[in-house]
Amino acid sequence: MTRHIALLAYPDCQLLDVSGPWQVFASANALSPEPLYRLTLIADVPGPVMTNGELAVYASHMYADMPQLLPLDTLLVAGGSGVMDKRHDQHVLALLREIAPQVRRLGSICSGAFLLAAAGLLDGQRVTTHWRHASQLAEEYPALSVESDAMYIQSGDRYTSAGITAGIDLALSLVEADHGAALAGRVARELVMFLHRPGGQSQFSEILRCQQDAGPLRRLLDHLHGDPGGEHSLESMAALMAVSPRHLTRLFKRYLTTTPGTYLTQLRLEQARLALLDERQAISLERLAERWRLGGAEQLRRQFQRYYGVSPSVYRQRFGAAAIPTLVEPLSCP
């Protein structure tokens, strides 16, 4: 069965909110013996749609065509700065309300949640959006339960995701739900990305946190990232910063909203996660825990489950290179 996936765009939408999910479904088609998805881009009128990156995408249908496209398997609304104007378009809101009962999965990428919220289609649902817009979404639409740090959320037949690249993670999760982890894994590997970040995973990695303005902690963070498995105690970290342990904890709370110990544990968990993906070695959890100073195997297992949403064994089984079979010949690069 070919599933019909429609993406809704508008002027000043985010380019990657459209092209990212689109490419996931297109790659699934390319990696399968027969097309799995029919893709349709919808906008005000057929033709070029200028994104906020000043690169146009091409819509084949206009909003007024949506009732003729029913039933739809999935409709995803792109995010972008233009959504703040589009959410006041009463014609589009009315069309979304009209077709929603005949759409199996209705979702949004990034700030696209504002359009669905304005149509009343997310009332009573758990939702997420880009962390920068989460407080505004919660304030302006109190009927929503906004979770500001989730990567993506499924709430019944409603799907919302965080900013930009999280739309790719959401699309991968839909491919996995439709056709299994093997195909979703193959798509992710073609796109050279990690399959797939769990929906409940934080929108930030520790590397991204390090790249933010960490103020006076920059020197210490560079030191920790250079040697995550080193013997870093609270006292030694404080000594490197020439402050007391108590003051160091206050600095972490102020600049990173966490503690030195939690930050270091999450940094080490990232190293353990990367080791699980390395098909050249079959390292045990006990050795991983010892290598990255994460206690024993059981402690590593509990921490990994809490942070990544899956157990280390399931993660290795599903996401490791050796675990993902080739369904058809690999795509060749031009």
C-alpha positions as CSV (number, residue, x, y, z in Angstrom):
1,M,0.0,0.0,0.0
2,T,1.3,3.4,-1.0
3,R,0.7,6.0,1.8
4,H,0.0,9.6,0.8
5,I,2.1,12.1,2.7
6,A,1.3,15.8,2.3
7,L,3.5,18.7,3.6
8,L,2.0,22.1,4.1
9,A,4.3,25.1,3.2
10,Y,3.8,28.9,3.1
11,P,6.0,31.9,2.4
12,D,8.9,32.2,4.9
13,C,8.6,28.6,6.1
14,Q,11.8,26.9,7.2
15,L,13.5,25.1,4.3
16,L,14.7,22.1,6.3
17,D,11.2,21.6,7.8
18,V,10.0,20.8,4.3
19,S,13.1,19.2,2.7
20,G,14.2,17.1,5.7
21,P,11.0,15.0,6.2
22,W,10.4,15.0,2.5
23,Q,13.9,13.4,1.9
24,V,13.3,10.8,4.6
25,F,10.1,9.6,2.8
26,A,11.8,9.9,-0.6
27,S,14.8,7.9,0.5
28,A,12.4,5.2,1.9
29,N,11.0,5.0,-1.6
30,A,14.4,4.7,-3.2
31,L,15.5,1.9,-0.9
32,S,12.4,-0.2,-1.5
33,P,11.4,-2.4,-4.4
34,E,8.3,-0.3,-5.0
35,P,7.2,3.2,-3.8
36,L,6.0,3.3,-0.3
37,Y,5.0,6.9,-0.2
38,R,3.3,9.4,-2.5
39,L,4.5,12.9,-1.6
40,T,2.6,16.2,-2.1
41,L,3.6,19.7,-1.3
42,I,0.7,22.1,-0.7
43,A,0.9,26.0,-0.5
44,D,-1.3,29.0,-1.2
45,V,-1.0,28.4,-5.0
46,P,0.9,25.9,-7.1
47,G,4.4,27.0,-7.9
48,P,7.4,28.3,-6.1
49,V,7.3,29.0,-2.4
50,M,10.1,31.2,-1.0
51,T,11.4,29.8,2.3
52,N,13.0,32.0,4.9
53,G,16.4,30.9,3.7
54,E,15.6,32.5,0.3
55,L,15.5,29.2,-1.5
56,A,12.3,28.2,-3.1
57,V,10.5,24.9,-3.0
58,Y,7.8,24.0,-5.5
59,A,4.2,23.2,-4.5
60,S,2.1,21.0,-6.8
61,H,-1.2,21.8,-5.1
62,M,-2.9,24.7,-3.3
63,Y,-4.7,24.6,0.0
64,A,-8.1,24.6,-1.6
65,D,-7.2,21.2,-3.2
66,M,-6.8,19.5,0.2
67,P,-10.4,18.1,0.4
68,Q,-9.8,16.5,-3.0
69,L,-6.7,14.8,-1.8
70,L,-8.5,12.9,1.0
71,P,-8.1,10.6,2.6
72,L,-4.5,11.4,3.6
73,D,-2.3,9.1,5.5
74,T,-0.2,12.0,7.0
75,L,-0.3,15.8,6.9
76,L,2.7,17.6,8.3
77,V,2.8,21.4,8.7
78,A,6.3,23.0,8.3
79,G,7.5,25.6,10.8
80,G,9.2,28.9,10.1
81,S,8.8,32.6,10.7
82,G,5.9,32.9,8.2
83,V,3.7,30.7,10.4
84,M,3.0,33.6,12.7
85,D,1.1,35.3,9.9
86,K,-0.3,32.1,8.4
87,R,-2.0,31.1,11.7
88,H,-4.4,34.1,11.2
89,D,-5.5,32.8,7.8
90,Q,-9.1,31.8,8.6
91,H,-9.5,30.1,5.2
92,V,-6.6,27.7,5.9
93,L,-7.7,27.2,9.5
94,A,-11.2,26.2,8.3
95,L,-9.7,23.8,5.7
96,L,-7.5,22.1,8.3
97,R,-10.5,21.6,10.6
98,E,-12.5,20.2,7.7
99,I,-10.0,17.6,6.6
100,A,-8.5,16.6,10.0
101,P,-11.0,13.8,10.6
102,Q,-9.8,12.1,7.4
103,V,-6.1,12.4,8.1
104,R,-4.7,9.4,9.9
105,R,-1.7,11.3,11.3
106,L,-1.7,15.1,11.6
107,G,1.5,16.7,12.7
108,S,3.9,19.7,12.7
109,I,7.5,20.5,12.5
110,C,9.0,23.1,14.8
111,S,6.8,26.2,15.0
112,G,4.3,24.6,12.6
113,A,2.5,23.7,15.9
114,F,1.2,27.3,16.1
115,L,-0.9,26.7,12.9
116,L,-2.4,23.5,14.2
117,A,-3.0,25.1,17.6
118,A,-4.7,28.1,16.1
119,A,-7.1,25.7,14.3
120,G,-7.9,24.0,17.7
121,L,-6.4,20.7,16.5
122,L,-4.0,20.3,19.3
123,D,-6.3,21.1,22.2
124,G,-5.8,18.7,25.1
125,Q,-2.7,17.1,23.5
126,R,0.9,16.8,24.7
127,V,3.0,18.8,22.2
128,T,6.4,20.2,21.7
129,T,8.1,22.8,19.4
130,H,11.4,24.5,19.1
131,W,12.6,25.4,22.6
132,R,12.8,29.1,21.7
133,H,9.0,29.1,21.0
134,A,7.8,26.7,23.7
135,S,6.8,29.3,26.3
136,Q,5.0,31.4,23.8
137,L,3.0,28.4,22.5
138,A,2.1,27.5,26.1
139,E,1.0,31.0,26.9
140,E,-1.0,31.7,23.8
141,Y,-2.7,28.2,23.7
142,P,-3.3,27.1,27.3
143,A,-5.4,24.1,26.1
144,L,-2.1,22.5,25.1
145,S,0.3,20.6,27.3
146,V,3.6,21.9,26.0
147,E,6.8,19.9,26.8
148,S,9.6,22.3,25.9
149,D,12.6,19.9,25.8
150,A,11.2,16.8,23.9
151,M,12.6,16.0,20.5
152,Y,9.1,14.9,19.2
153,I,5.9,13.7,20.7
154,Q,3.1,11.5,19.6
155,S,-0.2,12.2,21.4
156,G,-2.9,10.0,19.9
157,D,-3.0,10.7,16.2
158,R,-1.2,14.1,16.6
159,Y,2.5,14.4,16.1
160,T,4.7,17.5,17.0
161,S,8.4,17.9,16.8
162,A,11.1,20.3,18.0
163,G,13.2,22.6,15.8
164,I,14.4,21.8,12.3
165,T,16.4,18.6,12.3
166,A,14.0,17.1,14.8
167,G,11.5,16.9,11.9
168,I,13.8,14.4,10.3
169,D,13.7,12.3,13.5
170,L,9.9,12.5,13.5
171,A,9.8,11.4,9.9
172,L,12.1,8.5,10.6
173,S,9.8,7.4,13.5
174,L,6.9,7.4,11.1
175,V,8.8,5.3,8.6
176,E,9.7,2.9,11.4
177,A,6.1,2.7,12.5
178,D,5.0,2.0,8.9
179,H,7.7,-0.4,7.7
180,G,9.9,-1.4,10.6
181,A,13.2,-0.5,12.2
182,A,15.3,-2.1,9.4
183,L,14.1,0.3,6.7
184,A,14.2,3.3,9.0
185,G,17.7,2.4,9.9
186,R,18.7,2.1,6.2
187,V,17.2,5.5,5.5
188,A,19.1,7.0,8.4
189,R,22.4,5.6,7.3
190,E,21.8,6.9,3.8
191,L,21.2,10.3,5.3
192,V,24.3,9.8,7.5
193,M,22.6,10.4,10.8
194,F,21.9,8.7,14.0
195,L,18.7,6.6,13.9
196,H,16.7,8.0,15.4
197,R,16.9,10.2,18.4
198,P,14.2,9.1,20.8
199,G,11.3,11.4,21.0
200,G,11.8,12.0,24.7
201,Q,15.5,12.8,24.3
202,S,16.6,16.3,25.2
203,Q,16.8,18.8,22.4
204,F,20.3,19.5,23.4
205,S,23.4,17.3,23.4
206,E,26.3,18.0,25.7
207,I,28.4,19.1,22.6
208,L,25.8,21.7,21.8
209,R,25.7,22.8,25.4
210,C,29.5,23.3,25.2
211,Q,29.1,25.4,22.1
212,Q,26.7,27.7,23.8
213,D,27.8,30.7,25.8
214,A,29.1,29.0,28.9
215,G,30.7,32.1,30.3
216,P,33.6,31.4,32.7
217,L,33.0,27.6,32.4
218,R,34.4,27.5,28.8
219,R,37.9,26.5,29.9
220,L,36.7,23.7,32.1
221,L,34.2,22.4,29.5
222,D,37.0,22.3,26.9
223,H,39.1,20.3,29.4
224,L,36.3,17.8,30.1
225,H,35.4,17.3,26.4
226,G,39.1,16.7,25.7
227,D,39.2,13.8,28.2
228,P,35.8,12.6,29.3
229,G,37.1,9.4,30.8
230,G,39.6,11.3,33.0
231,E,39.5,11.3,36.8
232,H,37.5,14.4,37.2
233,S,36.2,15.0,40.8
234,L,34.3,18.0,41.9
235,E,37.3,19.1,43.8
236,S,39.7,18.8,40.8
237,M,37.3,20.6,38.5
238,A,37.0,23.4,41.0
239,A,40.7,23.6,41.4
240,L,41.1,24.0,37.6
241,M,38.7,26.9,37.8
242,A,40.4,28.3,41.0
243,V,37.0,28.4,42.7
244,S,35.5,26.4,45.6
245,P,33.4,23.3,44.8
246,R,30.3,25.1,46.0
247,H,30.9,28.1,43.7
248,L,31.6,25.8,40.8
249,T,28.2,24.1,41.3
250,R,26.6,27.5,41.4
251,L,28.3,28.4,38.0
252,F,27.0,25.2,36.4
253,K,23.5,25.9,37.7
254,R,23.7,29.5,36.4
255,Y,25.1,28.8,32.9
256,L,24.1,25.2,32.1
257,T,21.1,24.6,34.5
258,T,22.7,21.4,35.7
259,T,25.4,20.2,38.1
260,P,29.0,19.4,37.4
261,G,28.4,15.7,38.1
262,T,25.4,15.4,35.9
263,Y,27.1,17.2,33.0
264,L,30.1,14.9,33.2
265,T,27.9,11.8,33.4
266,Q,26.0,12.8,30.3
267,L,29.2,13.6,28.5
268,R,30.5,10.1,29.3
269,L,27.2,8.5,28.3
270,E,27.7,10.1,24.8
271,Q,31.1,8.4,24.6
272,A,29.5,5.0,25.6
273,R,26.8,5.5,23.0
274,L,29.3,6.1,20.2
275,A,31.2,3.0,21.2
276,L,28.0,0.9,20.9
277,L,27.8,2.0,17.3
278,D,31.3,0.9,16.4
279,E,30.9,-2.4,14.6
280,R,34.6,-3.0,14.8
281,Q,34.4,-3.9,18.5
282,A,32.0,-5.8,20.6
283,I,32.8,-4.2,23.9
284,S,30.9,-5.4,27.0
285,L,28.8,-3.0,29.1
286,E,31.1,-3.8,32.0
287,R,34.1,-2.6,30.0
288,L,32.3,0.4,28.7
289,A,31.3,1.4,32.3
290,E,34.9,1.0,33.4
291,R,36.3,2.9,30.4
292,W,34.1,5.9,30.9
293,R,33.8,5.8,34.7
294,L,30.1,5.1,34.8
295,G,30.0,2.6,37.6
296,G,29.1,-1.0,36.7
297,A,27.2,-2.5,33.9
298,E,23.9,-2.2,35.7
299,Q,24.4,1.4,36.6
300,L,25.4,2.2,33.0
301,R,22.2,0.4,31.8
302,R,20.0,2.4,34.0
303,Q,21.6,5.7,33.1
304,F,21.5,5.0,29.4
305,Q,17.8,4.1,29.5
306,R,17.0,7.3,31.4
307,Y,18.9,9.6,29.1
308,Y,18.4,8.0,25.7
309,G,15.0,6.3,26.2
310,V,16.3,2.8,25.2
311,S,18.5,0.2,26.8
312,P,22.2,-0.2,25.6
313,S,21.4,-3.6,24.1
314,V,18.4,-2.5,22.2
315,Y,20.3,0.6,21.0
316,R,23.2,-1.6,19.7
317,Q,20.8,-4.1,18.1
318,R,18.7,-1.5,16.3
319,F,21.2,1.2,15.5
320,G,24.6,-0.6,15.1
321,A,25.8,-1.0,11.5
322,A,25.9,-4.8,11.7
323,A,22.3,-4.9,12.8
324,I,20.8,-3.1,9.8
325,P,20.4,-5.3,6.7
326,T,20.6,-4.0,3.2
327,L,17.1,-4.2,1.7
328,V,18.2,-3.3,-1.8
329,E,21.4,-2.1,-3.5
330,P,22.8,1.0,-1.7
331,L,22.3,4.3,-3.3
332,S,25.4,5.5,-5.2
333,C,26.7,9.0,-4.6
334,P,27.1,11.2,-7.7
